[in-house]
Amino acid sequence: MERPAWAPPGIDISVPSVSRMYDFYLGGSHNFEVDREAARNAMEFMPGLPKIMQANRAFMRRAVRHAVDNDVTQFLDIGSGIPTFGNVHEVARAAAPAARVVYVDHDPVAVAHSRAVLEGDDSAAVVAADLRKPAEILHSPEVTRLLDLERPVALLLVAVLHFLEDEDRPHEAVAELIDALAPGSLLVLTHASYEGIPLPEERAGGAVEVYRDIRNPLVMRSSGEIARFFDGTELIEPGLVPMPLWRPDGPAEEEDPYAFSGFAGVGRKA
């Protein structure tokens, strides 16, 4: 298999990556055939996966604008993935030019491309780190340099927590991150769930098995389990809802049925 010029050295391009699969769903070009094959296999069970990813991105943009509207101009985006049009720093700076953003991912391709996009940008940076180790993120040079944790920060965990199994203690990781943030900080979160998917659970489970087969288990949690991530915050109206229903820009009933798969919410730390 020929290695593309943009592929960072040292990565195994024969193993699918959830970040590169996400990039493929969104129509990006930074993915390999092995990623496309895995994504197409998942789409055989859930053909609406690209619509779900688009709904994630649209919610993220609305939540970032909400943060800026409420004077939160610092962003910590964990599980940020491969840069695509409408990144957090682009959305935030459209309304607040001085916004500061730190992206975090453990995928080498996502990190390499984020660094390329942010080259020369003194108000944004990327950290190669894992959500399961919050202290490493919080004490990284990039976070220390760019974010003032004594002031409110918007913590983004968009489409990432469902890749942590219960044994990874995801609720504890989120609690540790929230505890380190100042009052007025925001938790912006989306999470996959069988609730809302316009398919029988057995068929949707076929897509889940594809992720398990590539050793990146996709954990489908209930709305109640997802709500626990907001412990220590107060959910902002309309609460924890399907992604198109969180402060939509237009008529939610016009959205694709797959866009209502999973949940989104924003919580504010008192």
Protein Blocks (a to p, Z undefined) as FASTA:
>chain_A
ZZdfklcghiafkbccfklmmmmmnopabdcfklmmmmmmmmmmmmmlmmmmmmmmmmmm
mmmmmmmmnopabdcdehkbpadehifklmmmmmmmmbccddddfbfklmmmmmmmmgoi
akbccddddfklmmlmmmgmklmmmpcckbccddddehklmmpcfklommlmmmmmmmmp
cehiacddddddfehpacdfklmmmmmmmmmmnopacddddfklmmmmmgoiacddebja
dfklnopabdfklpcfklmgccddddddZZ
